[in-house]
Amino acid sequence: MVAEWVSFNLIGTEGQDWARGYAAARKYAQREGHLRVPFDHKEGPARDTV
């Protein structure tokens, strides 16, 4: 994973989208122990309602 100290200085909504994706990837990696995310995987409350 990219070092904690990296700052995200991207412009506009692209930066916000990237930061949200990065945060979701970190959360997934902590929970699952890897980043081999299935193509159709969804994060959030919708994935818990099976």
VMD Tcl script that builds the backbone (N, CA, C; Angstrom):
set m [mol new atoms 150]
animate dup $m
set s [atomselect $m all]
$s set {name element resname resid chain x y z} {
  {N N MET 1 A 0.855 -1.178 0.000}
  {CA C MET 1 A 0.000 0.000 0.000}
  {C C MET 1 A 0.901 1.242 0.000}
  {N N VAL 2 A 0.375 2.286 -0.524}
  {CA C VAL 2 A 1.111 3.546 -0.588}
  {C C VAL 2 A 1.316 4.071 0.826}
  {N N ALA 3 A 2.448 4.663 1.063}
  {CA C ALA 3 A 2.781 5.162 2.403}
  {C C ALA 3 A 1.733 6.138 2.925}
  {N N GLU 4 A 1.528 6.106 4.233}
  {CA C GLU 4 A 0.534 6.970 4.887}
  {C C GLU 4 A 0.769 8.453 4.627}
  {N N TRP 5 A 1.987 8.863 4.494}
  {CA C TRP 5 A 2.306 10.283 4.409}
  {C C TRP 5 A 2.028 10.897 3.042}
  {N N VAL 6 A 1.650 10.079 2.071}
  {CA C VAL 6 A 1.379 10.627 0.742}
  {C C VAL 6 A 0.141 11.513 0.814}
  {N N SER 7 A 0.250 12.720 0.324}
  {CA C SER 7 A -0.919 13.603 0.303}
  {C C SER 7 A -1.522 13.602 -1.096}
  {N N PHE 8 A -2.827 13.784 -1.152}
  {CA C PHE 8 A -3.536 13.755 -2.417}
  {C C PHE 8 A -3.886 15.177 -2.826}
  {N N ASN 9 A -3.070 15.748 -3.676}
  {CA C ASN 9 A -3.265 17.122 -4.116}
  {C C ASN 9 A -3.735 17.143 -5.564}
  {N N LEU 10 A -4.792 16.437 -5.855}
  {CA C LEU 10 A -5.373 16.427 -7.190}
  {C C LEU 10 A -6.431 17.522 -7.265}
  {N N ILE 11 A -6.775 17.912 -8.468}
  {CA C ILE 11 A -7.678 19.044 -8.663}
  {C C ILE 11 A -9.121 18.571 -8.829}
  {N N GLY 12 A -10.045 19.265 -8.165}
  {CA C GLY 12 A -11.477 19.078 -8.359}
  {C C GLY 12 A -12.005 17.733 -7.923}
  {N N THR 13 A -13.105 17.327 -8.569}
  {CA C THR 13 A -13.794 16.104 -8.177}
  {C C THR 13 A -12.974 14.854 -8.476}
  {N N GLU 14 A -12.064 14.931 -9.425}
  {CA C GLU 14 A -11.210 13.771 -9.707}
  {C C GLU 14 A -10.421 13.390 -8.453}
  {N N GLY 15 A -9.918 14.374 -7.755}
  {CA C GLY 15 A -9.183 14.128 -6.523}
  {C C GLY 15 A -10.059 13.546 -5.435}
  {N N GLN 16 A -11.277 14.038 -5.336}
  {CA C GLN 16 A -12.216 13.520 -4.339}
  {C C GLN 16 A -12.584 12.071 -4.642}
  {N N ASP 17 A -12.835 11.785 -5.923}
  {CA C ASP 17 A -13.158 10.413 -6.327}
  {C C ASP 17 A -11.996 9.483 -6.036}
  {N N TRP 18 A -10.783 9.921 -6.344}
  {CA C TRP 18 A -9.597 9.098 -6.117}
  {C C TRP 18 A -9.418 8.832 -4.631}
  {N N ALA 19 A -9.596 9.852 -3.813}
  {CA C ALA 19 A -9.438 9.699 -2.369}
  {C C ALA 19 A -10.482 8.744 -1.796}
  {N N ARG 20 A -11.728 8.815 -2.283}
  {CA C ARG 20 A -12.772 7.888 -1.823}
  {C C ARG 20 A -12.437 6.457 -2.220}
  {N N GLY 21 A -11.956 6.275 -3.439}
  {CA C GLY 21 A -11.567 4.941 -3.901}
  {C C GLY 21 A -10.396 4.394 -3.110}
  {N N TYR 22 A -9.427 5.242 -2.815}
  {CA C TYR 22 A -8.260 4.843 -2.034}
  {C C TYR 22 A -8.677 4.418 -0.627}
  {N N ALA 23 A -9.568 5.199 -0.015}
  {CA C ALA 23 A -10.054 4.876 1.331}
  {C C ALA 23 A -10.813 3.545 1.319}
  {N N ALA 24 A -11.628 3.321 0.296}
  {CA C ALA 24 A -12.366 2.057 0.188}
  {C C ALA 24 A -11.405 0.888 -0.002}
  {N N ALA 25 A -10.350 1.084 -0.790}
  {CA C ALA 25 A -9.359 0.018 -1.006}
  {C C ALA 25 A -8.631 -0.316 0.292}
  {N N ARG 26 A -8.270 0.690 1.056}
  {CA C ARG 26 A -7.590 0.456 2.337}
  {C C ARG 26 A -8.513 -0.320 3.291}
  {N N LYS 27 A -9.773 0.074 3.342}
  {CA C LYS 27 A -10.750 -0.592 4.208}
  {C C LYS 27 A -10.909 -2.060 3.796}
  {N N TYR 28 A -11.021 -2.298 2.506}
  {CA C TYR 28 A -11.157 -3.657 1.984}
  {C C TYR 28 A -9.917 -4.479 2.321}
  {N N ALA 29 A -8.730 -3.913 2.100}
  {CA C ALA 29 A -7.477 -4.624 2.361}
  {C C ALA 29 A -7.337 -4.968 3.838}
  {N N GLN 30 A -7.722 -4.070 4.712}
  {CA C GLN 30 A -7.650 -4.347 6.149}
  {C C GLN 30 A -8.595 -5.474 6.531}
  {N N ARG 31 A -9.780 -5.468 5.944}
  {CA C ARG 31 A -10.794 -6.463 6.274}
  {C C ARG 31 A -10.477 -7.823 5.662}
  {N N GLU 32 A -10.057 -7.851 4.384}
  {CA C GLU 32 A -9.879 -9.102 3.652}
  {C C GLU 32 A -8.441 -9.615 3.630}
  {N N GLY 33 A -7.476 -8.726 3.876}
  {CA C GLY 33 A -6.070 -9.130 3.869}
  {C C GLY 33 A -5.434 -9.144 2.490}
  {N N HIS 34 A -6.132 -8.634 1.494}
  {CA C HIS 34 A -5.610 -8.577 0.126}
  {C C HIS 34 A -6.404 -7.535 -0.669}
  {N N LEU 35 A -5.949 -7.263 -1.882}
  {CA C LEU 35 A -6.666 -6.330 -2.762}
  {C C LEU 35 A -7.109 -7.001 -4.064}
  {N N ARG 36 A -7.372 -8.289 -4.007}
  {CA C ARG 36 A -7.908 -8.996 -5.171}
  {C C ARG 36 A -9.435 -8.868 -5.140}
  {N N VAL 37 A -9.908 -7.682 -5.428}
  {CA C VAL 37 A -11.328 -7.351 -5.313}
  {C C VAL 37 A -12.078 -7.913 -6.518}
  {N N PRO 38 A -13.162 -8.673 -6.282}
  {CA C PRO 38 A -13.953 -9.179 -7.403}
  {C C PRO 38 A -14.504 -8.021 -8.235}
  {N N PHE 39 A -14.618 -8.241 -9.527}
  {CA C PHE 39 A -15.061 -7.199 -10.445}
  {C C PHE 39 A -16.398 -6.588 -10.041}
  {N N ASP 40 A -17.333 -7.400 -9.590}
  {CA C ASP 40 A -18.680 -6.908 -9.278}
  {C C ASP 40 A -18.867 -6.547 -7.795}
  {N N HIS 41 A -17.789 -6.426 -7.034}
  {CA C HIS 41 A -17.871 -6.108 -5.607}
  {C C HIS 41 A -18.397 -4.691 -5.376}
  {N N LYS 42 A -19.250 -4.553 -4.365}
  {CA C LYS 42 A -19.773 -3.244 -3.949}
  {C C LYS 42 A -19.473 -3.060 -2.476}
  {N N GLU 43 A -18.975 -1.902 -2.089}
  {CA C GLU 43 A -18.740 -1.561 -0.688}
  {C C GLU 43 A -19.952 -0.825 -0.158}
  {N N GLY 44 A -20.199 -0.954 1.121}
  {CA C GLY 44 A -21.252 -0.175 1.752}
  {C C GLY 44 A -22.409 -1.023 2.200}
  {N N PRO 45 A -23.479 -0.379 2.691}
  {CA C PRO 45 A -24.623 -1.089 3.258}
  {C C PRO 45 A -25.300 -2.041 2.288}
  {N N ALA 46 A -25.269 -1.747 1.003}
  {CA C ALA 46 A -25.956 -2.597 0.016}
  {C C ALA 46 A -25.360 -4.007 -0.012}
  {N N ARG 47 A -24.070 -4.143 0.277}
  {CA C ARG 47 A -23.454 -5.475 0.233}
  {C C ARG 47 A -23.874 -6.342 1.417}
  {N N ASP 48 A -24.377 -5.718 2.491}
  {CA C ASP 48 A -24.770 -6.452 3.684}
  {C C ASP 48 A -26.194 -6.990 3.625}
  {N N THR 49 A -26.967 -6.557 2.669}
  {CA C THR 49 A -28.362 -6.983 2.569}
  {C C THR 49 A -28.470 -8.072 1.523}
  {N N VAL 50 A -28.261 -9.307 1.949}
  {CA C VAL 50 A -28.314 -10.452 1.018}
  {C C VAL 50 A -29.614 -11.183 1.194}
}
mol reanalyze $m
mol bondsrecalc $m
mol representation Tube
mol addrep $m
